[in-house]
Amino acid sequence: MQPELVSTELLQQQLSEVQPDFNVSPGIPPACYADNGLLDLERRAAFLDGWIGLGRADRWPSAGDYAAMEIGGVPLIVVRNKPGELKAFANTCRHRGSQILTGTGNCKKIKCPFHWWTYDLDGRLKVYPRMENAIGFEADDYGLVEFAVETRYGFAFVSFADEPPSIDAWLDEFDDYHRAWRLDDWQTTRVREFDVDCNWKTFLEVFNEYYHLPMVHPDSINWQYPEPDAVDDVRGQYTTQFGETEGAAALMQDTQQYALPIAPGLEGRLAKGTRYTWIYPNISFALSQDSMWIYQAFPLAADRCHVIQTVCFPAASVALDDFEKHARHYYDRIDSALDEDLPFVEQQQVGLNSRFARPGRFGTLEPSVGKFAYWYAQQLLRELGPD
């Protein structure tokens, strides 16, 4: 049973106690992980005003490639148009509001299955049967609702805002921390989608902290992770932290012989470690010396989320004749670690669902989680307005 809706006064009080210094800050109010009554507030605050990560832009390599998604309660179509631009439209027909596309695929046009209103890949209405008697009807006025899309460093972002903030301001000095990997040259080689019985924030948090490694991954990947560097002090809407690793970070100990070449341009410590970055609110990735694995999480309910996992490699590695032979060992390691995480985040959700759950504190190895907590609290407080 879901907990009762937390009072606005208590929610504001608990959110206002979350501090930028994670060492002195409590965590996000547990109701924000468990109360479906707060979903609309969260969607408005965290998903509708800024930029949302769509994933890697090369997920849609050809004209007509599309994916139907739901982001923050908004059904969305992401599609590559004929000139090669990435477009995002509301997945809502302008006739009677039907969802138009589902899943992923390739299309020459965007056709609603209900009454066959049909749009081109730029969202313009082209086919509209039996509308000859509609007085004042102009097809040009009934194109799909379009949203702003930007691509940076190989990642695609969408904004639902009428006047989106600058994507370069959103990311700010992101390039300073990630330039050495030459991210524009990396290629997507696998995409998986699945649902998890936990809050979307819970899923991304476990991916961004070292604290759980010896408890959850004692015999698999814990050996790879010595103490990381301190979290970087950044100005953009993200958090990032680098740490050296033992061997290739995305391979198990007994498959290190399948390591791919180090990414072109990497040297020194960067060639021996992994940078974990969380671009707020919903996309996080691990950027190692030879591979990158990405997670996007979207709320379906307070205690359930949809996850997209993407794996990428430098283009030079993908071009190798024996790339697939090596890549499958990377996929196995990434999936195995995920399989170990999932029971714990689902068990965590059971505890968070309790009406007696209270905000906790952050340990030394959870700085990125603490940084996100402050960002998230500020978004909700801004949406709630003055006390």
C-alpha positions, 0 to 999 in steps of 0.5 A: 500500500502506498503511503499517505500523501506527505503534507506540503509543509513537511515536504518543504521543511525536509527539502529545505534541509538538504544542503549543497555540502553532502557532509552535513546534509540529510537526504531527499525526503523518502516520500519523494521515492514512494508517494505517487501523489508527488509524481506530478510535482516531481515531473513539473519540477525535474522534467519539464523546465530544463534538458532531459537526456535522450541517450546517444544521438547515434541511436537514430542513425538513418532517416526515419529511425524513431523511438517512442518514449515517455519522459516525465509523463509526456509521450514522445516521438524521437525521429531522424528526419530526411536532412539528418536532423534529430526531431522530438514531437509529442506522441499525440495526434492532432486529430483526437489525441491518440498515441501515434507510434509505439516501440522503435523502428523506421518509418517513412511517415508518421501515421496515426493508426486511429483515423490515418492522419499522417505527418512527415518526418518534420511533423507537418500534417500531410494526410487527413481523410474526410476533413473537406467539410471542416470550416476554417481547417488548415493543415498547416495549423495541425502539425505535431507539437515539437520540442527543442532538441540539442546534441552535444558530445554525441548525446541528445537532449530534449526540452519541453520548456517554451523557452529552453535554457541554453544547453551550453549553460546547462552543461557548462564546463562539461567539456573540461572534464570529458574532452580527453575521451573525444566523445563525439567519436564513440559509437553505440553498439547495444541498447536494452530497455527494461522496467525495474520495481524501484524509483527512478532516482534510486536506480541512478543513485546506486550507479553513482556511488562506491559505497555499496561495492564491497557489499553488493559486488564482493566477488565480481567487480569490487576488486576493480575499484580503489578509493576514488578521487573527490567529486569534482566541483562543477558549475553545470547541471551534473555531477562527475567523479573520477577514480582509477580502476584495476584493469579494464573497468568493464571486464571481469577479472577472468576476461581481462585478456579480451580488453580492447585498445585504450580510447585514442587520446587517453593517457596518464591516469585517464587511461587507467580509470573511469569517470562516472557522470550524472547529467541531471535529471535522468542520464548517467554514464561510466566512461572508462579507458575503452568503453562507456555504459549509460543508464537513463531512468524515467518514472513510471510510478513512484516505485517503478521506472523504465530504464534504457541501457546503452553500451558504446565504444570508440569508433576505432575499436568498433572497426576492428575485425574481432570487435564482436568477440571482445564486446560480448565479454563487456556486455556480460560484465555490465549485465552481471553487475546490473543483475547484482544491483537490482535485488538491492534497489528493489529491496530498498524500495520496500523500505522507502515505501514505509510511512515511517521512513525518514531522511538519512545521511550521506557517507564518504563514498556517496558525494555524487548522490548528495550533489544530486539530492541538493539539485533535486531539492532545489527544483522541487522547492522552486516549483512549490514556491514560497512557504 
